[in-house]
Amino acid sequence: MTDAVAASQPAGLDASDPAFWTVHQGDARDLGALMERAARAAGREGQPFLQTTITSPPYATLVDYGSENQIGFGQSYEDYLESCKSIFRSVHQWTLNTGSMWVVADSLFDRRKNGSPSRLVPLPFELAAQAESVGWTLREVVIWRKDRTRPWSHRGKLRNGFEYVLFFVKSNSFTFNVDRLRDTGNLKSWWVKYPERHNPWGMSPDNVWEIPIPVQGSWDNAAFRHACPFPPELVRRMVVLSSDEGDVVFDPFAGSGAVVAGAIQEGRRGLGIELNPEYVSLFRGGAPAVPREKLESKPVSVMTQRLLELRMLKYPKELAKQLLRGGFTTSQVCAVLMEVESVNYKPARTGYGTIDCSVVVADELSEIESARLSKLLLDVVGKAPLSKYGLEVQCNVVSIVEAGTKFEDTEVSIYTRGRTWQADRTLAGANLEDWIRDVGTPTVVPIVSPLHVQQSLEESL
């Protein structure tokens, strides 16, 4: 352990103490002792234990962060990159195979004094080259649109409104919980007609994140940017995407501990190291970070519920269409009854629920035709488009008489025009047999279900 790390520990603090998960004072180029103690605290002595690392290295050689022997300021650019490389190597060594590393960085200007134009230095991608040289794989680049920025531009340089967020992985088994960031707020207008094309929990996030930075007292206070570089929402997104509760989240350039605090708030174990003792004191002297109150489950939005309903109602419509394409007619297939058995309200990409579909056939359908229909049912439900609905489905063939007993004590909704987003009428289930016999030969196979939906095409929820 370095003297700086040892001196920063409160009396009695050891790796088994919950207070160990904090910002420690020390040099990120000398991580060995801290990593060994942290591995022991995580129950993985001598083994990789980091799940994800979230960090923003010093701004190359341009900014003095107020510490002796700091990385960047006072070094040559080549030595700066070599220092970052050594840290990336140590982090890689202590990272689990499911783990990852996020690096937030910005480009900079190499201001030349010989009359030549200043050159834009692509620092994020030079850091990426250093990371990849020690085993990391660059998997994604996110643009962080910051909103508040320095309010000036230069000749040949527009006002800079974003930074790069580089996402690296250690292996192909990396953790990436994209369902946790899905959003139903920006679905396109065709979600009503085509619910099967939309994840009920919303769109997958794109790689442009508009997250304002905290209000700062000075536009040009770069040292403050290092002390508190990340808004809480930026940290939250990276933490929930790449880790689970109880995992270790690390920041080798911790500043005042925004990453460590954000990790703890999300139920992770936050760990950081920072060279400047003032920033360490700033973190430890503030209000202690505590985990957010854990909800039993994610609240189900009205949009999510409606997308699930529309998906379940459209399935029997598509099923009827496939049967007609298989050679049957609306005089033979009188209706399809759909009943919801269960709904999965946890974010997922499939397994949204279980439904029961009963194909109602005319009395005149022969045994041979009935057998052919049953065989066709088995065939169509096992392949696209029906297999793409993400539903567990039980299908069977019933007579009109049997259909009349299906919903005897339940009111049902009837969808007769192929618009499974808008019920045409409701009916007492006890009257269903008479209604089917009276309807004659429809143009479109009716869908009958206790599930009632009246959804406008223009309405957004």
Secondary structure, 3 states (H helix, E strand, C coil): CCHHHHHCCCCCCCCCCHHHCCEEECCCCCCHHHHHHHHHHCCCCCCCCEEEEEECCCCCCCCCCCCCCCCCCCCCHHHHHHHHHHHHHHHHHCEEEEEEEEEEECCEEECCCCCCCCEEECHHHHHHHHHHHCCCEEEEEEEEECCCCCCCCECCECCCCEEEEEEEECCCCCCCCHHHHCECCCCCHHHCCCHHHCCCCCECCCCEEECCCCCCCCCCCHHHHHHCCCCHHHHHHHHHHHCCCCCEEEECCCCCCHHHHHHHHCCCEEEEEECCHHHHHHHHHCCCCCCCCCCCCCCCCHHHHHHHHHHHHHHHHHHHHHHHHCCCCCCCEEEEEEEEEEECCCCCCCCCEEEEEEEEECCCCCHHHHHHHHHHHHHHHCCCCHHHHCEEEEEEEEEHHHHHCCCCCCEEEEECCCCCCECCEEEEHHHHHHHHHHHCCCCCCCEEECCCCECCCCCCC
